[in-house]
Amino acid sequence: MSVERPEVGDVWKMNGSLVHVKKIMKRPDRAVVAFENLSQTTLLTKQLIKACTYIGKSKASIKDLFSVKENAKQALNNESEE
């Protein structure tokens, strides 16, 4: 469960800023996180859990972004054919 154990793709809130979990390292138990201002840092997972509020899973992925780009390209092609 993400609230008890951070996972890649989780979104947390720390001091009013969104924090996105980018990578989990098992030894030592750490999480690489990115902040809204695009800075990154590494935190112990227990620090992340204590200092942040769990928001949920990120809805976007790189795969989704390329899918949107392809859909937009197809829509433009369909409009030009009409």
C-alpha positions in Angstrom: 0.0 0.0 0.0 1.4 3.4 -1.0 0.5 5.2 2.2 2.5 2.8 4.3 5.2 2.1 1.7 6.0 4.7 -1.0 5.9 3.5 -4.6 7.1 4.9 -7.9 4.4 7.2 -9.2 3.0 8.2 -5.9 2.2 11.9 -5.3 2.7 13.3 -1.8 2.4 16.9 -0.4 5.2 18.5 1.6 4.9 22.1 2.9 2.3 23.0 0.2 4.4 21.5 -2.7 3.6 18.3 -4.6 6.3 15.6 -4.4 6.5 12.9 -7.0 8.3 9.6 -6.2 10.6 8.8 -9.1 12.6 5.8 -7.8 12.7 3.5 -4.8 16.0 2.1 -3.6 15.9 -0.9 -1.3 19.2 -0.6 0.5 19.2 1.6 2.3 15.4 2.1 2.2 15.2 5.5 0.3 13.1 7.2 -2.2 14.2 9.6 -5.0 11.6 12.3 -5.2 11.0 15.3 -7.5 9.4 18.5 -6.3 7.1 20.8 -8.3 10.1 23.2 -8.9 11.8 20.2 -10.6 14.5 19.8 -8.0 15.2 16.3 -6.9 16.5 14.8 -3.6 16.8 11.4 -1.9 14.9 10.8 1.4 14.7 7.9 3.7 11.2 6.4 3.1 10.4 6.8 6.8 11.2 10.6 6.4 8.9 10.8 3.4 6.1 9.2 5.3 6.5 11.3 8.4 7.1 14.7 6.6 4.5 14.4 3.8 0.9 13.7 3.2 -0.1 11.0 0.7 -2.2 12.4 -2.1 -2.5 9.4 -4.5 -1.0 7.8 -7.6 0.1 9.9 -10.5 -2.4 9.6 -13.4 0.1 10.4 -16.1 2.9 8.3 -17.5 5.4 8.7 -20.3 3.4 6.1 -22.3 0.2 8.2 -21.8 2.0 11.3 -23.0 3.0 9.7 -26.3 -0.5 8.3 -26.7 -1.9 11.8 -26.4 0.6 13.0 -29.0 -0.3 10.3 -31.4 -4.1 10.9 -30.9 -3.5 14.6 -31.6 -1.5 13.8 -34.7 -4.3 11.6 -36.0 -7.0 14.2 -35.3 -5.0 16.8 -37.3 -4.6 14.3 -40.2 -8.4 13.6 -40.1 -9.2 17.3 -40.2 -6.9 17.9 -43.2 -8.5 15.1 -45.1 -12.0 16.6 -44.7 
